[in-house]
Amino acid sequence: MDYETLQNHYTRFLSSRVADRKLRAFWSGALPAHVTPHPDPIELAAGMPNEGLFPIESLHVNVVDEPFAHEQYAVRARQLHRDGGGRGEEFDSRAFVQDRLERGSLVDVWRYDPDRPAALSGAVAYQYAESRGQPQLLEFCRRIVQRINPPAYDQWDVTLAHGSSDSLFKVFETFCDAGVTVLAEEFTFTPTVSNIVAAGGTVVPVKVNVTQDAESQGIDVEFLADLLDNWASSRYAHLSKPRLLYTIPTGQNPTGTTLSQAKRRQIYDLANKHDFLIVEDDPYGYLKLPAFDRADPHHNAYASDELSVDDYCDKVLSKSFITIDTVGRVLRLETFSKLFLPGVRISFIVANKFLIDRIVDFADVSVRAPNGIAQAVLVNVIHHWGTKYHDDLQGWLHWVMKVASQYTHRRNVLFQALYSTDAYKKGLFTLTEPSAGMFLTLKPSFEKSDKFPLSERERALDVFNYKLLEEGVKVVLGTKMIVCRELSLDRSFFLRITFAYAADDLQLQEAASRISRAVERLFDEY
């Protein structure tokens, strides 16, 4: 499958705006054959400031090797800890930085860095750059893909974007027009729905099974197949057949469910049969959670060193749709936000080269490359971790596994606390344990009381939320994350709860107690 074949097949998927997204560059052009450029020209064409004009000589970032490492410091200070620990003037910041320098935990971004070709220097990072991103980071992203989710064809590539929201915006602006239909899970990250609608598309929901069963959870494939096979006689017959399926297949937001490999194959086969693209949004895939063991609630396969990096990559992680994609119809969206820093706003898109070029065309005439300082910090921190394992990818994956370990621990603490509450023991709510990511669903047992007929449950969920706020807990209502009320309202009476942000175990345990009190109040006072 060559580039021309990809172009011939996928051009018809593009929005009407794509053809006009061609950068009118004035700084390059083909030379006639008789012209031989000088090997060392003086640059008088590019409107770029010389790096000597940049006010930042160097950046030096103190990097930890373990999440929450600051909680183990002998010193406590307002500059290092959320709860302070003393007056700011008692903390000798310069001595602390000097100590970190001696320990080798500072990562440098120098104006020039000739001795570290894998690092990103300030002279490069602070300058204008190609829209795709810096070569070092692009190559690292390719290595991630090749190691963990190698596509089943050769003509693929990656491009950077400004976080997952920007990736989604670029994708739907590239493929959606008025009249384009996009399939999405009935419960989803609703800002994406806004993205699709703003680009002119119409979203059609696909039923989702929210269950503990690993083989059946996620998209209801029978529902999807029936919908597609009988589109012309369905309630959506007035719409065009779908051009795209948007899915969060692993640690789905908000349900926490994960598509089995068998389901991924079935959905991919449907994409081939009905000729639509799959947009695989995977911000949570690396946060894979081993099953919660109620008999041993503290068990954490990551923390007990039961898993090697190879085990994690080959046995633990769910494989992407792109690993079974032989024709280039899958676009995979990854991000560094959940694993590194949300504020760096760096993500990347994996797709066939023709589609990647179209997305880069959009970047060329809009936001161009992600922030250079953010790219430099990310690249150089990863390189720093890599020196401990003689390989940047190994260093990154060790860090990612440590993050996944923390999420597993937090999940364990919260579930043990929730299962121990009076409200749970009374059967007033049920839980769906997540298989990946940072969200669980809690469902009030409305069916246990005559107070809550189906017609009353949306209002009851709102009242439950008010009681949670009174008790001191913030959650998200399932009713706020539905694509179509008519299809999904009766199945949306749940809470999305995250264990990502709470300060520590004590806060998670206290949150469980507050949830229990709110549930009991709901059933007693409604």
C-alpha positions as CSV (number, residue, x, y, z in Angstrom):
1,M,0.0,0.0,0.0
2,D,1.7,3.2,-1.2
3,Y,1.0,6.9,-0.6
4,E,-0.9,7.2,-3.9
5,T,-3.2,4.4,-2.9
6,L,-3.9,6.1,0.5
7,Q,-4.6,9.4,-1.3
8,N,-7.0,7.8,-3.8
9,H,-9.0,6.1,-1.1
10,Y,-9.0,8.6,1.7
11,T,-9.4,12.0,-0.1
12,R,-13.2,11.5,-0.2
13,F,-13.2,11.4,3.7
14,L,-11.8,14.9,3.9
15,S,-13.9,18.0,4.7
16,S,-14.4,20.6,2.0
17,R,-12.1,23.0,3.9
18,V,-9.0,20.8,3.5
19,A,-8.3,21.6,-0.2
20,D,-7.8,25.3,0.7
21,R,-5.4,24.6,3.6
22,K,-2.2,25.0,1.7
23,L,0.5,27.2,3.1
24,R,1.6,29.9,0.7
25,A,5.3,29.7,1.6
26,F,7.6,32.4,0.2
27,W,10.8,31.0,1.7
28,S,11.3,27.9,-0.3
29,G,11.0,26.5,-3.8
30,A,12.5,24.1,-6.3
31,L,15.8,25.2,-7.9
32,P,16.6,24.6,-11.5
33,A,19.1,21.8,-12.2
34,H,22.0,24.1,-13.1
35,V,21.9,25.9,-9.7
36,T,24.2,24.5,-7.0
37,P,23.5,26.1,-3.6
38,H,26.5,27.3,-1.5
39,P,27.2,24.7,1.3
40,D,27.3,27.3,4.0
41,P,24.9,30.1,3.1
42,I,24.4,33.2,5.2
43,E,20.8,33.3,6.3
44,L,19.2,36.6,5.2
45,A,15.8,35.2,4.3
46,A,14.1,33.8,7.4
47,G,12.4,36.3,9.7
48,M,13.8,34.6,12.8
49,P,15.6,36.3,15.6
50,N,19.2,35.2,16.3
51,E,19.3,33.0,19.4
52,G,21.6,35.6,21.0
53,L,18.5,37.8,21.4
54,F,16.8,35.1,23.5
55,P,16.7,36.3,27.2
56,I,16.8,32.7,28.6
57,E,20.3,31.4,28.8
58,S,19.3,28.0,30.2
59,L,16.6,26.2,32.1
60,H,17.3,23.8,34.9
61,V,14.4,21.6,36.1
62,N,14.5,19.5,39.3
63,V,13.0,16.1,38.4
64,V,11.9,13.3,40.7
65,D,12.2,9.6,39.8
66,E,9.1,8.6,41.8
67,P,5.6,10.1,42.0
68,F,5.0,11.8,45.4
69,A,8.8,11.8,46.1
70,H,8.4,15.1,47.9
71,E,6.3,13.5,50.6
72,Q,9.5,11.6,51.7
73,Y,11.7,14.7,52.1
74,A,13.1,15.4,55.5
75,V,12.3,19.0,55.1
76,R,8.7,20.4,54.7
77,A,8.2,23.7,53.1
78,R,5.4,25.8,51.5
79,Q,7.4,25.7,48.2
80,L,7.4,21.9,48.2
81,H,4.2,20.7,50.0
82,R,0.5,21.6,49.6
83,D,0.0,21.8,53.3
84,G,3.1,24.0,53.9
85,G,5.1,22.9,56.9
86,G,6.7,26.1,58.2
87,R,7.3,29.7,57.3
88,G,8.7,30.2,53.8
89,E,11.8,32.1,55.0
90,E,12.9,29.0,57.0
91,F,13.3,27.0,53.7
92,D,16.8,27.5,52.2
93,S,15.8,27.2,48.5
94,R,19.3,27.7,47.2
95,A,20.7,25.0,49.5
96,F,18.0,22.7,48.4
97,V,18.7,23.3,44.7
98,Q,22.4,22.8,45.3
99,D,21.7,19.5,47.0
100,R,19.6,18.4,44.0
101,L,22.4,19.4,41.7
102,E,24.8,17.2,43.6
103,R,22.3,14.3,43.5
104,G,22.1,14.6,39.8
105,S,18.3,15.3,39.6
106,L,18.5,18.6,37.7
107,V,17.7,18.4,34.0
108,D,19.3,21.1,31.8
109,V,18.1,23.0,28.7
110,W,21.2,24.8,27.6
111,R,21.3,27.4,24.8
112,Y,23.6,25.0,22.9
113,D,24.1,21.4,23.7
114,P,26.6,19.9,21.3
115,D,27.5,16.9,23.5
116,R,24.0,15.5,23.8
117,P,22.5,15.0,20.3
118,A,19.4,13.4,21.9
119,A,18.7,16.5,24.0
120,L,16.9,19.6,22.7
121,S,18.8,22.8,23.1
122,G,17.4,26.2,23.8
123,A,18.7,27.6,20.5
124,V,16.4,25.1,18.7
125,A,13.5,24.9,21.2
126,Y,13.0,28.6,21.6
127,Q,13.0,29.2,17.8
128,Y,10.2,28.9,15.2
129,A,9.8,25.2,14.3
130,E,8.2,22.9,11.8
131,S,4.5,22.3,12.5
132,R,5.0,18.6,13.0
133,G,7.2,19.2,16.0
134,Q,10.8,18.8,17.0
135,P,12.6,15.8,15.4
136,Q,13.8,14.3,18.7
137,L,10.2,14.2,20.1
138,L,8.7,13.0,16.9
139,E,11.2,10.1,16.7
140,F,10.5,9.2,20.4
141,C,6.8,9.1,19.6
142,R,7.4,6.8,16.7
143,R,9.5,4.5,19.0
144,I,6.6,4.4,21.5
145,V,4.2,3.4,18.7
146,Q,6.6,0.8,17.2
147,R,7.3,-0.8,20.6
148,I,3.8,-1.0,22.0
149,N,1.2,-0.6,19.2
150,P,3.0,-1.2,15.8
151,P,0.5,-0.6,13.0
152,A,-0.2,-3.5,10.6
153,Y,1.0,-1.5,7.6
154,D,4.1,0.5,6.7
155,Q,2.8,3.9,5.4
156,W,2.1,5.5,8.8
157,D,3.6,8.5,10.7
158,V,3.0,10.8,13.6
159,T,2.6,14.5,14.2
160,L,2.5,16.5,17.4
161,A,-0.5,18.6,18.6
162,H,-1.2,20.9,21.5
163,G,-2.8,18.3,23.8
164,S,-5.7,15.9,23.1
165,S,-8.3,18.6,22.8
166,D,-6.2,20.1,19.9
167,S,-5.8,16.7,18.4
168,L,-9.5,16.1,18.4
169,F,-10.2,19.6,17.0
170,K,-7.8,19.1,14.1
171,V,-9.2,15.6,13.4
172,F,-12.8,16.7,13.3
173,E,-12.0,19.9,11.4
174,T,-10.2,17.7,8.8
175,F,-13.0,15.2,8.3
176,C,-16.3,16.9,9.2
177,D,-18.6,19.0,7.1
178,A,-22.3,19.7,7.4
179,G,-24.1,16.5,6.8
180,V,-21.3,14.2,8.1
181,T,-22.3,11.6,10.6
182,V,-20.0,10.6,13.5
183,L,-20.7,7.6,15.8
184,A,-19.7,8.0,19.4
185,E,-20.2,6.0,22.6
186,E,-23.5,7.0,24.2
187,F,-21.7,8.2,27.3
188,T,-18.6,10.2,26.4
189,F,-16.3,13.2,26.9
190,T,-18.9,15.7,25.9
191,P,-16.5,18.5,24.7
192,T,-15.7,16.2,21.8
193,V,-19.4,16.3,20.9
194,S,-19.1,20.1,20.8
195,N,-16.1,19.8,18.6
196,I,-17.9,17.6,16.1
197,V,-21.0,19.8,16.0
198,A,-18.9,22.9,15.6
199,A,-17.3,21.3,12.5
200,G,-20.7,20.7,11.0
201,G,-21.1,17.0,12.0
202,T,-24.0,15.2,13.6
203,V,-23.3,12.7,16.4
204,V,-25.1,9.4,16.6
205,P,-24.8,7.5,19.9
206,V,-23.8,3.8,20.1
207,K,-25.0,1.8,23.1
208,V,-22.4,0.9,25.7
209,N,-22.4,-2.0,28.1
210,V,-21.3,-0.8,31.6
211,T,-20.5,-4.1,33.3
212,Q,-17.7,-5.8,35.2
213,D,-17.5,-8.5,32.5
214,A,-14.3,-7.9,30.6
215,E,-15.5,-9.5,27.4
216,S,-18.8,-7.7,27.1
217,Q,-18.1,-4.2,28.5
218,G,-17.8,-1.2,26.2
219,I,-19.4,-0.7,22.9
220,D,-22.4,-3.1,22.2
221,V,-21.1,-4.6,19.0
222,E,-24.5,-6.2,18.1
223,F,-26.2,-2.9,18.5
224,L,-23.6,-1.2,16.3
225,A,-23.8,-3.9,13.6
226,D,-27.6,-3.8,13.5
227,L,-27.5,0.0,13.3
228,L,-25.1,0.0,10.4
229,D,-26.6,-2.9,8.5
230,N,-30.1,-1.4,8.7
231,W,-29.2,2.3,8.5
232,A,-31.6,3.0,5.6
233,S,-34.6,1.9,7.8
234,S,-33.3,3.2,11.1
235,R,-34.4,6.4,12.9
236,Y,-31.2,8.0,11.3
237,A,-32.2,7.2,7.7
238,H,-32.3,10.9,7.0
239,L,-28.6,11.2,7.8
240,S,-25.6,10.1,5.7
241,K,-24.0,6.8,6.8
242,P,-21.2,7.4,9.3
243,R,-17.9,8.7,8.1
244,L,-16.2,8.3,11.6
245,L,-16.5,6.3,14.8
246,Y,-15.1,8.2,17.8
247,T,-14.2,5.9,20.7
248,I,-12.3,6.0,24.0
249,P,-11.6,2.2,24.0
250,T,-9.5,1.9,27.2
251,G,-10.5,3.3,30.6
252,Q,-13.4,4.9,28.8
253,N,-14.5,8.3,30.1
254,P,-16.9,8.3,32.0
255,T,-17.5,4.6,32.4
256,G,-14.0,3.2,33.0
257,T,-14.7,0.3,30.7
258,T,-12.2,-1.2,28.2
259,L,-13.0,-2.9,24.9
260,S,-11.7,-6.5,24.7
261,Q,-9.4,-7.4,21.8
262,A,-12.2,-9.5,20.3
263,K,-14.6,-6.5,20.3
264,R,-11.9,-4.4,18.7
265,R,-11.5,-6.9,15.9
266,Q,-15.3,-7.0,15.4
267,I,-15.6,-3.2,15.3
268,Y,-12.6,-2.9,12.9
269,D,-14.3,-5.5,10.6
270,L,-17.4,-3.3,10.7
271,A,-15.3,-0.3,9.8
272,N,-14.0,-2.1,6.7
273,K,-17.5,-3.4,5.8
274,H,-19.2,0.0,6.1
275,D,-16.1,2.1,5.2
276,F,-15.7,4.5,8.1
277,L,-12.7,5.7,9.9
278,I,-12.0,4.9,13.6
279,V,-10.8,7.8,15.8
280,E,-9.2,6.1,18.8
281,D,-8.8,8.5,21.6
282,D,-6.5,6.9,24.2
283,P,-5.5,9.3,27.0
284,Y,-5.9,6.6,29.7
285,G,-4.6,3.5,28.0
286,Y,-1.2,3.4,29.9
287,L,-3.0,3.6,33.2
288,K,-4.0,-0.1,33.1
289,L,-5.4,-1.3,36.4
290,P,-5.0,-4.9,37.6
291,A,-8.3,-6.3,38.9
292,F,-9.2,-5.2,42.4
293,D,-9.0,-8.2,44.8
294,R,-11.4,-7.7,47.7
295,A,-9.6,-10.6,49.6
296,D,-6.3,-8.7,49.3
297,P,-7.3,-5.1,48.7
298,H,-3.8,-3.7,49.0
299,H,-2.4,-5.9,46.3
300,N,-0.6,-3.9,43.6
301,A,1.2,-5.8,40.9
302,Y,3.2,-2.8,39.9
303,A,4.4,-2.0,43.5
304,S,5.3,-5.7,44.2
305,D,7.6,-5.8,41.2
306,E,5.6,-8.6,39.6
307,L,5.8,-6.9,36.2
308,S,8.7,-6.1,34.0
309,V,8.6,-3.5,31.3
310,D,8.2,-6.2,28.7
311,D,5.3,-7.7,30.7
312,Y,3.7,-4.3,30.9
313,C,4.0,-3.6,27.2
314,D,3.2,-7.1,25.9
315,K,0.7,-8.6,28.5
316,V,-0.9,-5.8,30.5
317,L,-1.6,-3.0,28.0
318,S,-4.6,-3.3,25.7
319,K,-3.5,-3.3,22.1
320,S,-4.6,-0.4,19.8
321,F,-7.0,-0.7,16.9
322,I,-4.0,0.4,14.8
323,T,-2.3,-2.9,15.5
324,I,-4.9,-4.7,13.4
325,D,-5.3,-1.9,10.8
326,T,-4.1,-3.1,7.5
327,V,-5.5,-0.3,5.3
328,G,-4.9,2.9,7.3
329,R,-8.4,3.7,8.5
330,V,-7.5,4.2,12.2
331,L,-6.4,7.5,13.7
332,R,-4.8,7.0,17.1
333,L,-4.6,9.9,19.5
334,E,-2.1,9.8,22.4
335,T,-1.1,12.4,25.0
336,F,1.6,13.2,27.5
337,S,-0.9,15.0,29.8
338,K,-2.0,12.1,32.0
339,L,1.6,10.7,32.3
340,F,3.8,13.8,32.4
341,L,2.2,17.2,32.9
342,P,-1.2,18.4,31.6
343,G,0.2,21.9,31.3
344,V,2.8,20.9,28.7
345,R,-0.1,20.6,26.2
346,I,1.7,18.0,24.0
347,S,0.0,15.1,22.3
348,F,0.5,13.2,19.1
349,I,-1.6,11.6,16.4
350,V,-0.8,8.3,14.6
351,A,-2.3,7.7,11.2
352,N,-1.5,6.9,7.6
353,K,0.9,9.3,6.0
354,F,-1.7,10.9,3.7
355,L,-4.0,11.8,6.6
356,I,-1.1,13.0,8.7
357,D,0.0,15.3,5.9
358,R,-3.6,16.8,5.8
359,I,-3.5,17.4,9.6
360,V,-0.1,19.0,9.3
361,D,-1.5,21.2,6.5
362,F,-4.0,22.5,9.0
363,A,-1.4,23.1,11.6
364,D,0.7,25.1,9.0
365,V,-2.1,27.6,8.6
366,S,-3.2,27.7,12.2
367,V,-1.3,27.1,15.5
368,R,1.8,25.5,14.0
369,A,4.1,23.6,16.4
370,P,3.5,23.0,20.1
371,N,5.3,25.2,22.6
372,G,9.1,24.8,22.2
373,I,9.9,25.2,25.8
374,A,7.4,22.4,26.7
375,Q,8.9,20.2,24.0
376,A,12.4,20.8,25.3
377,V,11.5,20.0,28.9
378,L,9.7,16.8,27.9
379,V,12.5,15.6,25.6
380,N,15.3,16.4,28.1
381,V,13.5,14.9,31.1
382,I,12.8,11.7,29.2
383,H,16.5,11.7,28.2
384,H,17.5,12.1,31.8
385,W,15.4,9.1,32.9
386,G,16.8,7.2,30.0
387,T,20.4,7.6,31.3
388,K,19.5,5.3,34.2
389,Y,18.4,2.5,31.9
390,H,20.7,3.3,28.9
391,D,17.6,3.9,26.8
392,D,15.1,6.8,26.7
393,L,12.1,4.6,26.0
394,Q,13.0,2.2,28.9
395,G,13.4,5.2,31.2
396,W,10.0,6.6,30.1
397,L,8.2,3.3,30.5
398,H,9.6,2.8,34.0
399,W,8.2,6.2,34.9
400,V,4.8,5.4,33.3
401,M,4.6,2.2,35.3
402,K,5.2,4.1,38.5
403,V,2.4,6.4,37.6
404,A,0.1,3.4,36.9
405,S,1.1,2.0,40.2
406,Q,0.0,5.1,42.0
407,Y,-3.4,5.0,40.2
408,T,-3.7,1.3,41.2
409,H,-3.0,2.1,44.8
410,R,-5.5,5.0,44.8
411,R,-8.1,2.8,43.2
412,N,-7.5,0.2,45.9
413,V,-7.8,2.7,48.7
414,L,-11.0,4.2,47.4
415,F,-12.7,0.8,46.6
416,Q,-11.8,-0.7,50.0
417,A,-13.2,2.4,51.7
418,L,-16.4,2.4,49.6
419,Y,-17.0,-1.3,50.1
420,S,-16.6,-0.8,53.9
421,T,-19.3,1.9,54.2
422,D,-22.7,1.4,55.8
423,A,-24.4,2.5,52.6
424,Y,-22.7,-0.1,50.5
425,K,-23.4,-2.8,53.1
426,K,-27.1,-1.8,53.1
427,G,-27.1,-2.2,49.3
428,L,-27.8,1.4,48.6
429,F,-25.3,1.7,45.7
430,T,-23.2,-0.5,43.4
431,L,-19.8,0.1,41.8
432,T,-18.4,-0.7,38.4
433,E,-14.6,-1.2,38.9
434,P,-12.5,0.4,36.1
435,S,-10.1,-1.6,34.1
436,A,-8.0,1.4,33.2
437,G,-7.8,5.1,33.7
438,M,-9.0,7.3,36.6
439,F,-12.8,6.9,36.7
440,L,-15.2,4.6,38.4
441,T,-19.0,4.7,38.2
442,L,-21.2,4.6,41.3
443,K,-24.9,3.8,40.8
444,P,-27.5,4.5,43.5
445,S,-29.8,1.5,43.9
446,F,-33.0,3.4,43.0
447,E,-34.8,0.1,42.3
448,K,-34.7,-0.7,46.1
449,S,-37.3,2.0,47.0
450,D,-40.7,2.9,45.7
451,K,-39.6,6.6,46.1
452,F,-37.7,6.3,42.9
453,P,-39.8,5.2,39.9
454,L,-38.0,5.6,36.6
455,S,-39.7,8.9,35.9
456,E,-38.3,10.3,39.2
457,R,-34.7,9.2,38.9
458,E,-33.2,12.1,37.0
459,R,-34.5,14.5,39.7
460,A,-33.3,12.1,42.4
461,L,-29.8,12.0,40.9
462,D,-29.8,15.8,41.1
463,V,-30.9,15.7,44.7
464,F,-28.2,13.2,45.4
465,N,-25.6,15.6,43.9
466,Y,-26.9,18.4,46.2
467,K,-26.4,16.1,49.2
468,L,-23.0,15.2,48.1
469,L,-22.1,18.8,47.8
470,E,-23.5,19.5,51.3
471,E,-21.4,16.6,52.6
472,G,-18.3,18.0,50.8
473,V,-17.8,15.8,47.7
474,K,-17.7,16.9,44.1
475,V,-18.6,14.4,41.4
476,V,-19.9,14.3,37.8
477,L,-23.4,13.1,37.0
478,G,-23.9,10.5,34.3
479,T,-26.8,12.5,32.9
480,K,-24.3,15.3,32.0
481,M,-22.2,13.0,29.8
482,I,-24.8,11.5,27.4
483,V,-24.9,12.1,23.7
484,C,-28.7,11.6,23.3
485,R,-31.2,11.8,26.2
486,E,-33.8,9.8,24.3
487,L,-31.5,6.8,23.9
488,S,-29.5,6.9,27.1
489,L,-31.3,8.8,29.9
490,D,-32.7,5.7,31.6
491,R,-29.2,4.2,31.8
492,S,-27.4,7.4,32.9
493,F,-28.3,7.5,36.6
494,F,-24.8,7.1,37.9
495,L,-21.9,9.1,39.2
496,R,-18.5,9.5,37.6
497,I,-16.0,9.5,40.4
498,T,-12.2,10.1,40.0
499,F,-9.5,9.0,42.3
500,A,-6.9,11.1,40.4
501,Y,-6.8,14.4,42.3
502,A,-7.3,13.7,46.0
503,A,-4.3,14.6,48.1
504,D,-3.7,11.2,49.8
505,D,-5.2,8.0,51.2
506,L,-6.9,9.8,54.0
507,Q,-8.8,12.1,51.7
508,L,-10.0,9.2,49.6
509,Q,-11.2,7.4,52.7
510,E,-12.9,10.5,54.0
511,A,-14.5,11.0,50.6
512,A,-16.0,7.4,50.8
513,S,-17.5,8.3,54.2
514,R,-19.0,11.4,52.9
515,I,-20.5,9.6,49.9
516,S,-22.0,7.0,52.2
517,R,-23.6,9.7,54.3
518,A,-25.0,11.4,51.2
519,V,-26.5,8.1,49.9
520,E,-28.1,7.3,53.2
521,R,-29.6,10.8,53.4
522,L,-30.9,10.5,49.9
523,F,-32.8,7.3,50.7
524,D,-34.0,8.6,54.1
525,E,-35.0,12.2,53.2
526,Y,-36.2,12.0,49.6
